[in-house]
Amino acid sequence: NNDDPNNPWSLAPSYSQVIDNNGNINPNPFMIQTPDKNTNMFIDIRTSLFAIYLFLAG
């Protein structure tokens, strides 16, 4: 059941492989994490201020 919040497949981050324009897999592959609401801290004003604080606090 995909609606279960404790499903381990739902808890783990998902990644996408970057391919070139021809649909071929790049010989120097890299993975990109699929963004969610916790990935980008600048999506909300409160979390963006917190992210800037963490950046400046070092």
mmCIF file of the N, C-alpha and C atoms, coordinates in Angstrom:
data_MODEL
# 
_entry.id   MODEL 
# 
loop_
_atom_site.group_PDB 
_atom_site.id 
_atom_site.type_symbol 
_atom_site.label_atom_id 
_atom_site.label_alt_id 
_atom_site.label_comp_id 
_atom_site.label_asym_id 
_atom_site.label_entity_id 
_atom_site.label_seq_id 
_atom_site.pdbx_PDB_ins_code 
_atom_site.Cartn_x 
_atom_site.Cartn_y 
_atom_site.Cartn_z 
_atom_site.occupancy 
_atom_site.B_iso_or_equiv 
_atom_site.pdbx_formal_charge 
_atom_site.auth_seq_id 
_atom_site.auth_comp_id 
_atom_site.auth_asym_id 
_atom_site.auth_atom_id 
_atom_site.pdbx_PDB_model_num 
ATOM 1   N N  . ASN A 1 1  ? 0.849  -1.184 0.000   1.00 0.00 ? 1  ASN A N  1 
ATOM 2   C CA . ASN A 1 1  ? 0.000  0.000  0.000   1.00 0.00 ? 1  ASN A CA 1 
ATOM 3   C C  . ASN A 1 1  ? 0.887  1.237  0.000   1.00 0.00 ? 1  ASN A C  1 
ATOM 4   N N  . ASN A 1 2  ? 0.775  2.087  -0.996  1.00 0.00 ? 2  ASN A N  1 
ATOM 5   C CA . ASN A 1 2  ? 1.615  3.275  -1.112  1.00 0.00 ? 2  ASN A CA 1 
ATOM 6   C C  . ASN A 1 2  ? 1.184  4.403  -0.196  1.00 0.00 ? 2  ASN A C  1 
ATOM 7   N N  . ASP A 1 3  ? 0.010  4.298  0.431   1.00 0.00 ? 3  ASP A N  1 
ATOM 8   C CA . ASP A 1 3  ? -0.463 5.344  1.331   1.00 0.00 ? 3  ASP A CA 1 
ATOM 9   C C  . ASP A 1 3  ? 0.096  5.191  2.739   1.00 0.00 ? 3  ASP A C  1 
ATOM 10  N N  . ASP A 1 4  ? 0.796  4.101  3.014   1.00 0.00 ? 4  ASP A N  1 
ATOM 11  C CA . ASP A 1 4  ? 1.356  3.861  4.338   1.00 0.00 ? 4  ASP A CA 1 
ATOM 12  C C  . ASP A 1 4  ? 2.539  4.793  4.566   1.00 0.00 ? 4  ASP A C  1 
ATOM 13  N N  . PRO A 1 5  ? 2.500  5.677  5.597   1.00 0.00 ? 5  PRO A N  1 
ATOM 14  C CA . PRO A 1 5  ? 3.615  6.608  5.821   1.00 0.00 ? 5  PRO A CA 1 
ATOM 15  C C  . PRO A 1 5  ? 4.895  5.917  6.286   1.00 0.00 ? 5  PRO A C  1 
ATOM 16  N N  . ASN A 1 6  ? 4.803  4.672  6.759   1.00 0.00 ? 6  ASN A N  1 
ATOM 17  C CA . ASN A 1 6  ? 5.982  3.947  7.231   1.00 0.00 ? 6  ASN A CA 1 
ATOM 18  C C  . ASN A 1 6  ? 6.534  2.982  6.191   1.00 0.00 ? 6  ASN A C  1 
ATOM 19  N N  . ASN A 1 7  ? 6.034  3.050  4.981   1.00 0.00 ? 7  ASN A N  1 
ATOM 20  C CA . ASN A 1 7  ? 6.528  2.206  3.903   1.00 0.00 ? 7  ASN A CA 1 
ATOM 21  C C  . ASN A 1 7  ? 7.977  2.599  3.607   1.00 0.00 ? 7  ASN A C  1 
ATOM 22  N N  . PRO A 1 8  ? 8.935  1.668  3.728   1.00 0.00 ? 8  PRO A N  1 
ATOM 23  C CA . PRO A 1 8  ? 10.342 2.037  3.514   1.00 0.00 ? 8  PRO A CA 1 
ATOM 24  C C  . PRO A 1 8  ? 10.618 2.564  2.114   1.00 0.00 ? 8  PRO A C  1 
ATOM 25  N N  . TRP A 1 9  ? 9.833  2.152  1.116   1.00 0.00 ? 9  TRP A N  1 
ATOM 26  C CA . TRP A 1 9  ? 10.039 2.670  -0.237  1.00 0.00 ? 9  TRP A CA 1 
ATOM 27  C C  . TRP A 1 9  ? 9.606  4.119  -0.336  1.00 0.00 ? 9  TRP A C  1 
ATOM 28  N N  . SER A 1 10 ? 8.695  4.542  0.537   1.00 0.00 ? 10 SER A N  1 
ATOM 29  C CA . SER A 1 10 ? 8.260  5.938  0.537   1.00 0.00 ? 10 SER A CA 1 
ATOM 30  C C  . SER A 1 10 ? 9.200  6.819  1.346   1.00 0.00 ? 10 SER A C  1 
ATOM 31  N N  . LEU A 1 11 ? 9.895  6.241  2.327   1.00 0.00 ? 11 LEU A N  1 
ATOM 32  C CA . LEU A 1 11 ? 10.773 7.014  3.201   1.00 0.00 ? 11 LEU A CA 1 
ATOM 33  C C  . LEU A 1 11 ? 12.130 7.299  2.568   1.00 0.00 ? 11 LEU A C  1 
ATOM 34  N N  . ALA A 1 12 ? 12.594 6.408  1.714   1.00 0.00 ? 12 ALA A N  1 
ATOM 35  C CA . ALA A 1 12 ? 13.914 6.572  1.108   1.00 0.00 ? 12 ALA A CA 1 
ATOM 36  C C  . ALA A 1 12 ? 13.846 7.600  -0.020  1.00 0.00 ? 12 ALA A C  1 
ATOM 37  N N  . PRO A 1 13 ? 14.897 8.423  -0.166  1.00 0.00 ? 13 PRO A N  1 
ATOM 38  C CA . PRO A 1 13 ? 14.895 9.385  -1.272  1.00 0.00 ? 13 PRO A CA 1 
ATOM 39  C C  . PRO A 1 13 ? 15.017 8.662  -2.611  1.00 0.00 ? 13 PRO A C  1 
ATOM 40  N N  . SER A 1 14 ? 14.434 9.233  -3.633  1.00 0.00 ? 14 SER A N  1 
ATOM 41  C CA . SER A 1 14 ? 14.538 8.654  -4.968  1.00 0.00 ? 14 SER A CA 1 
ATOM 42  C C  . SER A 1 14 ? 15.494 9.495  -5.798  1.00 0.00 ? 14 SER A C  1 
ATOM 43  N N  . TYR A 1 15 ? 16.176 8.848  -6.727  1.00 0.00 ? 15 TYR A N  1 
ATOM 44  C CA . TYR A 1 15 ? 17.175 9.512  -7.551  1.00 0.00 ? 15 TYR A CA 1 
ATOM 45  C C  . TYR A 1 15 ? 16.857 9.284  -9.017  1.00 0.00 ? 15 TYR A C  1 
ATOM 46  N N  . SER A 1 16 ? 17.240 10.231 -9.845  1.00 0.00 ? 16 SER A N  1 
ATOM 47  C CA . SER A 1 16 ? 17.060 10.118 -11.286 1.00 0.00 ? 16 SER A CA 1 
ATOM 48  C C  . SER A 1 16 ? 18.426 10.181 -11.952 1.00 0.00 ? 16 SER A C  1 
ATOM 49  N N  . GLN A 1 17 ? 18.625 9.340  -12.963 1.00 0.00 ? 17 GLN A N  1 
ATOM 50  C CA . GLN A 1 17 ? 19.882 9.354  -13.689 1.00 0.00 ? 17 GLN A CA 1 
ATOM 51  C C  . GLN A 1 17 ? 19.752 10.300 -14.873 1.00 0.00 ? 17 GLN A C  1 
ATOM 52  N N  . VAL A 1 18 ? 20.759 11.114 -15.069 1.00 0.00 ? 18 VAL A N  1 
ATOM 53  C CA . VAL A 1 18 ? 20.744 12.082 -16.156 1.00 0.00 ? 18 VAL A CA 1 
ATOM 54  C C  . VAL A 1 18 ? 21.238 11.405 -17.424 1.00 0.00 ? 18 VAL A C  1 
ATOM 55  N N  . ILE A 1 19 ? 20.454 11.542 -18.497 1.00 0.00 ? 19 ILE A N  1 
ATOM 56  C CA . ILE A 1 19 ? 20.832 10.972 -19.785 1.00 0.00 ? 19 ILE A CA 1 
ATOM 57  C C  . ILE A 1 19 ? 20.971 12.103 -20.795 1.00 0.00 ? 19 ILE A C  1 
ATOM 58  N N  . ASP A 1 20 ? 21.651 11.819 -21.905 1.00 0.00 ? 20 ASP A N  1 
ATOM 59  C CA . ASP A 1 20 ? 21.860 12.860 -22.914 1.00 0.00 ? 20 ASP A CA 1 
ATOM 60  C C  . ASP A 1 20 ? 20.622 13.019 -23.793 1.00 0.00 ? 20 ASP A C  1 
ATOM 61  N N  . ASN A 1 21 ? 20.704 13.903 -24.784 1.00 0.00 ? 21 ASN A N  1 
ATOM 62  C CA . ASN A 1 21 ? 19.552 14.232 -25.628 1.00 0.00 ? 21 ASN A CA 1 
ATOM 63  C C  . ASN A 1 21 ? 19.100 13.071 -26.503 1.00 0.00 ? 21 ASN A C  1 
ATOM 64  N N  . ASN A 1 22 ? 19.991 12.131 -26.793 1.00 0.00 ? 22 ASN A N  1 
ATOM 65  C CA . ASN A 1 22 ? 19.638 10.987 -27.634 1.00 0.00 ? 22 ASN A CA 1 
ATOM 66  C C  . ASN A 1 22 ? 19.015 9.853  -26.840 1.00 0.00 ? 22 ASN A C  1 
ATOM 67  N N  . GLY A 1 23 ? 18.918 10.000 -25.536 1.00 0.00 ? 23 GLY A N  1 
ATOM 68  C CA . GLY A 1 23 ? 18.370 8.947  -24.694 1.00 0.00 ? 23 GLY A CA 1 
ATOM 69  C C  . GLY A 1 23 ? 19.407 7.945  -24.242 1.00 0.00 ? 23 GLY A C  1 
ATOM 70  N N  . ASN A 1 24 ? 20.681 8.199  -24.542 1.00 0.00 ? 24 ASN A N  1 
ATOM 71  C CA . ASN A 1 24 ? 21.756 7.306  -24.125 1.00 0.00 ? 24 ASN A CA 1 
ATOM 72  C C  . ASN A 1 24 ? 22.224 7.681  -22.732 1.00 0.00 ? 24 ASN A C  1 
ATOM 73  N N  . ILE A 1 25 ? 22.640 6.665  -21.993 1.00 0.00 ? 25 ILE A N  1 
ATOM 74  C CA . ILE A 1 25 ? 23.171 6.913  -20.659 1.00 0.00 ? 25 ILE A CA 1 
ATOM 75  C C  . ILE A 1 25 ? 24.558 7.520  -20.793 1.00 0.00 ? 25 ILE A C  1 
ATOM 76  N N  . ASN A 1 26 ? 24.795 8.588  -20.071 1.00 0.00 ? 26 ASN A N  1 
ATOM 77  C CA . ASN A 1 26 ? 26.066 9.303  -20.092 1.00 0.00 ? 26 ASN A CA 1 
ATOM 78  C C  . ASN A 1 26 ? 27.175 8.397  -19.557 1.00 0.00 ? 26 ASN A C  1 
ATOM 79  N N  . PRO A 1 27 ? 28.360 8.347  -20.200 1.00 0.00 ? 27 PRO A N  1 
ATOM 80  C CA . PRO A 1 27 ? 29.453 7.520  -19.689 1.00 0.00 ? 27 PRO A CA 1 
ATOM 81  C C  . PRO A 1 27 ? 29.999 8.028  -18.357 1.00 0.00 ? 27 PRO A C  1 
ATOM 82  N N  . ASN A 1 28 ? 29.779 9.290  -18.039 1.00 0.00 ? 28 ASN A N  1 
ATOM 83  C CA . ASN A 1 28 ? 30.154 9.849  -16.738 1.00 0.00 ? 28 ASN A CA 1 
ATOM 84  C C  . ASN A 1 28 ? 28.869 10.177 -15.977 1.00 0.00 ? 28 ASN A C  1 
ATOM 85  N N  . PRO A 1 29 ? 28.212 9.138  -15.461 1.00 0.00 ? 29 PRO A N  1 
ATOM 86  C CA . PRO A 1 29 ? 26.879 9.366  -14.892 1.00 0.00 ? 29 PRO A CA 1 
ATOM 87  C C  . PRO A 1 29 ? 26.931 10.097 -13.552 1.00 0.00 ? 29 PRO A C  1 
ATOM 88  N N  . PHE A 1 30 ? 25.875 10.809 -13.297 1.00 0.00 ? 30 PHE A N  1 
ATOM 89  C CA . PHE A 1 30 ? 25.672 11.384 -11.980 1.00 0.00 ? 30 PHE A CA 1 
ATOM 90  C C  . PHE A 1 30 ? 24.189 11.324 -11.679 1.00 0.00 ? 30 PHE A C  1 
ATOM 91  N N  . MET A 1 31 ? 23.876 11.271 -10.409 1.00 0.00 ? 31 MET A N  1 
ATOM 92  C CA . MET A 1 31 ? 22.497 11.095 -9.981  1.00 0.00 ? 31 MET A CA 1 
ATOM 93  C C  . MET A 1 31 ? 21.990 12.391 -9.366  1.00 0.00 ? 31 MET A C  1 
ATOM 94  N N  . ILE A 1 32 ? 20.728 12.690 -9.586  1.00 0.00 ? 32 ILE A N  1 
ATOM 95  C CA . ILE A 1 32 ? 20.093 13.869 -9.020  1.00 0.00 ? 32 ILE A CA 1 
ATOM 96  C C  . ILE A 1 32 ? 18.956 13.403 -8.123  1.00 0.00 ? 32 ILE A C  1 
ATOM 97  N N  . GLN A 1 33 ? 18.944 13.903 -6.889  1.00 0.00 ? 33 GLN A N  1 
ATOM 98  C CA . GLN A 1 33 ? 17.863 13.550 -5.983  1.00 0.00 ? 33 GLN A CA 1 
ATOM 99  C C  . GLN A 1 33 ? 16.590 14.262 -6.407  1.00 0.00 ? 33 GLN A C  1 
ATOM 100 N N  . THR A 1 34 ? 15.509 13.509 -6.503  1.00 0.00 ? 34 THR A N  1 
ATOM 101 C CA . THR A 1 34 ? 14.227 14.098 -6.850  1.00 0.00 ? 34 THR A CA 1 
ATOM 102 C C  . THR A 1 34 ? 13.786 15.008 -5.712  1.00 0.00 ? 34 THR A C  1 
ATOM 103 N N  . PRO A 1 35 ? 13.549 16.292 -5.990  1.00 0.00 ? 35 PRO A N  1 
ATOM 104 C CA . PRO A 1 35 ? 13.237 17.217 -4.903  1.00 0.00 ? 35 PRO A CA 1 
ATOM 105 C C  . PRO A 1 35 ? 11.863 16.962 -4.298  1.00 0.00 ? 35 PRO A C  1 
ATOM 106 N N  . ASP A 1 36 ? 11.770 17.241 -3.009  1.00 0.00 ? 36 ASP A N  1 
ATOM 107 C CA . ASP A 1 36 ? 10.490 17.214 -2.326  1.00 0.00 ? 36 ASP A CA 1 
ATOM 108 C C  . ASP A 1 36 ? 10.398 18.465 -1.466  1.00 0.00 ? 36 ASP A C  1 
ATOM 109 N N  . LYS A 1 37 ? 9.420  18.537 -0.587  1.00 0.00 ? 37 LYS A N  1 
ATOM 110 C CA . LYS A 1 37 ? 9.233  19.758 0.193   1.00 0.00 ? 37 LYS A CA 1 
ATOM 111 C C  . LYS A 1 37 ? 10.380 20.009 1.168   1.00 0.00 ? 37 LYS A C  1 
ATOM 112 N N  . ASN A 1 38 ? 11.174 18.989 1.513   1.00 0.00 ? 38 ASN A N  1 
ATOM 113 C CA . ASN A 1 38 ? 12.294 19.166 2.431   1.00 0.00 ? 38 ASN A CA 1 
ATOM 114 C C  . ASN A 1 38 ? 13.622 19.383 1.715   1.00 0.00 ? 38 ASN A C  1 
ATOM 115 N N  . THR A 1 39 ? 13.668 19.191 0.416   1.00 0.00 ? 39 THR A N  1 
ATOM 116 C CA . THR A 1 39 ? 14.915 19.333 -0.321  1.00 0.00 ? 39 THR A CA 1 
ATOM 117 C C  . THR A 1 39 ? 15.301 20.792 -0.500  1.00 0.00 ? 39 THR A C  1 
ATOM 118 N N  . ASN A 1 40 ? 14.371 21.614 -0.936  1.00 0.00 ? 40 ASN A N  1 
ATOM 119 C CA . ASN A 1 40 ? 14.639 23.019 -1.200  1.00 0.00 ? 40 ASN A CA 1 
ATOM 120 C C  . ASN A 1 40 ? 14.194 23.847 -0.011  1.00 0.00 ? 40 ASN A C  1 
ATOM 121 N N  . MET A 1 41 ? 15.160 24.382 0.732   1.00 0.00 ? 41 MET A N  1 
ATOM 122 C CA . MET A 1 41 ? 14.807 25.166 1.911   1.00 0.00 ? 41 MET A CA 1 
ATOM 123 C C  . MET A 1 41 ? 14.321 26.561 1.546   1.00 0.00 ? 41 MET A C  1 
ATOM 124 N N  . PHE A 1 42 ? 14.417 26.964 0.283   1.00 0.00 ? 42 PHE A N  1 
ATOM 125 C CA . PHE A 1 42 ? 14.013 28.305 -0.120  1.00 0.00 ? 42 PHE A CA 1 
ATOM 126 C C  . PHE A 1 42 ? 12.586 28.347 -0.666  1.00 0.00 ? 42 PHE A C  1 
ATOM 127 N N  . ILE A 1 43 ? 11.835 27.264 -0.488  1.00 0.00 ? 43 ILE A N  1 
ATOM 128 C CA . ILE A 1 43 ? 10.478 27.225 -1.020  1.00 0.00 ? 43 ILE A CA 1 
ATOM 129 C C  . ILE A 1 43 ? 9.495  28.003 -0.145  1.00 0.00 ? 43 ILE A C  1 
ATOM 130 N N  . ASP A 1 44 ? 9.847  28.248 1.103   1.00 0.00 ? 44 ASP A N  1 
ATOM 131 C CA . ASP A 1 44 ? 8.981  28.967 2.037   1.00 0.00 ? 44 ASP A CA 1 
ATOM 132 C C  . ASP A 1 44 ? 9.808  30.064 2.696   1.00 0.00 ? 44 ASP A C  1 
ATOM 133 N N  . ILE A 1 45 ? 9.201  31.192 3.025   1.00 0.00 ? 45 ILE A N  1 
ATOM 134 C CA . ILE A 1 45 ? 9.943  32.317 3.602   1.00 0.00 ? 45 ILE A CA 1 
ATOM 135 C C  . ILE A 1 45 ? 10.562 31.946 4.948   1.00 0.00 ? 45 ILE A C  1 
ATOM 136 N N  . ARG A 1 46 ? 9.875  31.144 5.745   1.00 0.00 ? 46 ARG A N  1 
ATOM 137 C CA . ARG A 1 46 ? 10.421 30.766 7.061   1.00 0.00 ? 46 ARG A CA 1 
ATOM 138 C C  . ARG A 1 46 ? 11.655 29.887 6.911   1.00 0.00 ? 46 ARG A C  1 
ATOM 139 N N  . THR A 1 47 ? 11.567 28.903 6.042   1.00 0.00 ? 47 THR A N  1 
ATOM 140 C CA . THR A 1 47 ? 12.720 28.025 5.869   1.00 0.00 ? 47 THR A CA 1 
ATOM 141 C C  . THR A 1 47 ? 13.845 28.719 5.113   1.00 0.00 ? 47 THR A C  1 
ATOM 142 N N  . SER A 1 48 ? 13.517 29.679 4.251   1.00 0.00 ? 48 SER A N  1 
ATOM 143 C CA . SER A 1 48 ? 14.577 30.406 3.550   1.00 0.00 ? 48 SER A CA 1 
ATOM 144 C C  . SER A 1 48 ? 15.354 31.285 4.522   1.00 0.00 ? 48 SER A C  1 
ATOM 145 N N  . LEU A 1 49 ? 14.668 31.928 5.458   1.00 0.00 ? 49 LEU A N  1 
ATOM 146 C CA . LEU A 1 49 ? 15.372 32.714 6.479   1.00 0.00 ? 49 LEU A CA 1 
ATOM 147 C C  . LEU A 1 49 ? 16.228 31.811 7.358   1.00 0.00 ? 49 LEU A C  1 
ATOM 148 N N  . PHE A 1 50 ? 15.714 30.629 7.682   1.00 0.00 ? 50 PHE A N  1 
ATOM 149 C CA . PHE A 1 50 ? 16.481 29.678 8.477   1.00 0.00 ? 50 PHE A CA 1 
ATOM 150 C C  . PHE A 1 50 ? 17.711 29.194 7.704   1.00 0.00 ? 50 PHE A C  1 
ATOM 151 N N  . ALA A 1 51 ? 17.562 28.953 6.409   1.00 0.00 ? 51 ALA A N  1 
ATOM 152 C CA . ALA A 1 51 ? 18.693 28.513 5.590   1.00 0.00 ? 51 ALA A CA 1 
ATOM 153 C C  . ALA A 1 51 ? 19.761 29.595 5.504   1.00 0.00 ? 51 ALA A C  1 
ATOM 154 N N  . ILE A 1 52 ? 19.349 30.849 5.351   1.00 0.00 ? 52 ILE A N  1 
ATOM 155 C CA . ILE A 1 52 ? 20.314 31.951 5.317   1.00 0.00 ? 52 ILE A CA 1 
ATOM 156 C C  . ILE A 1 52 ? 21.017 32.080 6.660   1.00 0.00 ? 52 ILE A C  1 
ATOM 157 N N  . TYR A 1 53 ? 20.270 31.920 7.747   1.00 0.00 ? 53 TYR A N  1 
ATOM 158 C CA . TYR A 1 53 ? 20.878 31.962 9.077   1.00 0.00 ? 53 TYR A CA 1 
ATOM 159 C C  . TYR A 1 53 ? 21.933 30.863 9.221   1.00 0.00 ? 53 TYR A C  1 
ATOM 160 N N  . LEU A 1 54 ? 21.592 29.646 8.813   1.00 0.00 ? 54 LEU A N  1 
ATOM 161 C CA . LEU A 1 54 ? 22.555 28.544 8.907   1.00 0.00 ? 54 LEU A CA 1 
ATOM 162 C C  . LEU A 1 54 ? 23.773 28.800 8.031   1.00 0.00 ? 54 LEU A C  1 
ATOM 163 N N  . PHE A 1 55 ? 23.560 29.390 6.861   1.00 0.00 ? 55 PHE A N  1 
ATOM 164 C CA . PHE A 1 55 ? 24.668 29.700 5.963   1.00 0.00 ? 55 PHE A CA 1 
ATOM 165 C C  . PHE A 1 55 ? 25.593 30.739 6.586   1.00 0.00 ? 55 PHE A C  1 
ATOM 166 N N  . LEU A 1 56 ? 25.018 31.798 7.154   1.00 0.00 ? 56 LEU A N  1 
ATOM 167 C CA . LEU A 1 56 ? 25.835 32.865 7.725   1.00 0.00 ? 56 LEU A CA 1 
ATOM 168 C C  . LEU A 1 56 ? 26.471 32.457 9.047   1.00 0.00 ? 56 LEU A C  1 
ATOM 169 N N  . ALA A 1 57 ? 25.809 31.591 9.794   1.00 0.00 ? 57 ALA A N  1 
ATOM 170 C CA . ALA A 1 57 ? 26.355 31.146 11.077  1.00 0.00 ? 57 ALA A CA 1 
ATOM 171 C C  . ALA A 1 57 ? 27.528 30.190 10.871  1.00 0.00 ? 57 ALA A C  1 
ATOM 172 N N  . GLY A 1 58 ? 27.576 29.575 9.705   1.00 0.00 ? 58 GLY A N  1 
ATOM 173 C CA . GLY A 1 58 ? 28.698 28.724 9.352   1.00 0.00 ? 58 GLY A CA 1 
ATOM 174 C C  . GLY A 1 58 ? 28.663 27.401 9.991   1.00 0.00 ? 58 GLY A C  1 
# 
